[in-house]
Each structure stands twice: as structure tokens, then as C-alpha cells.
């Protein structure tokens, strides 16, 4: 996430509650994107300063919540295996990012107003 400056808008984070025990949000989606980029759950976790066990637990949670495998392990071989996103996993990431973009677009006017209000409040405190 980019650092905010005085002129940047507040950011919006989207968390989707799929059931009372299952959520998909920016962290899990970023992990899936990293798995897609890195070709490995352990490398994806390292890219997020996350342990291999934590990354695996999140992948298992995503698969359980969605009742579809989002990640498929690749068995050993010359380069030692790895992981890929399934077609469902790719679709999940794409759909989440679309929801995120649409939500940000829908609230942009309110985020601008919020930034303006916060700026006014800061200015009135400094007097």
C-alpha cells in the first residue's frame, strides 16, 4: 500500500465475509497473487514476511472457505516442485480486485470529502 501524503486520498480496504467463519480480504488475495508470481507458497509467504506454516494455513483456509482449491501444489522434479493458482484461484483474485476497484470508484467522492474534512480539522487544531 502506498504511503499517504497530505494530498493522497484515504484508502479503502475490502473484506468479504463469505460466511461467519470465512473471510477473503487484501492479505489473502495478496498471498494468492504472490503464489502466482513466485510459483511457490514458501516464496510467496517470504515476500510478505510470513512463515511457511502461516502461508500454508491461509491457503488451506481459502480452499476451505471457498469449497474449491485456489492453489494446487506441484510435485518435485528437477526444480523441486512449487505451487500454482487453479483456474478458480485466478478467477477469485480477478473478481476480488474488480470488486475492490468498483468499491473504490463508488466511494471516491466521499473519500475526497473525508480528506478535505480531515485537512480542515488539522488546520483548526494548529491555530
ZIRA-V432054 format. One record per pair of residues at least 4 apart in sequence whose C-alpha atoms are under 6 Angstrom apart, sorted by the first residue. I is the first residue (numbers start at 1). J is the second residue. Records with the same first field share a line. If there is no record, write none. Layout:
I=J, J
This chain:
4=8
15=24, 25
16=23, 24
17=23
18=22, 23
22=65
26=30
34=38, 44
35=39, 40, 41, 44
36=84, 85
39=82, 83, 84
40=82, 83
42=52
45=50, 51, 52, 55
46=50
61=65
63=67, 68, 69, 70
70=85, 86, 88, 89
71=84, 85, 86
72=83, 84
73=82, 83
74=81, 82, 83
75=81
76=80, 81
85=89, 90
91=95
99=103
104=108
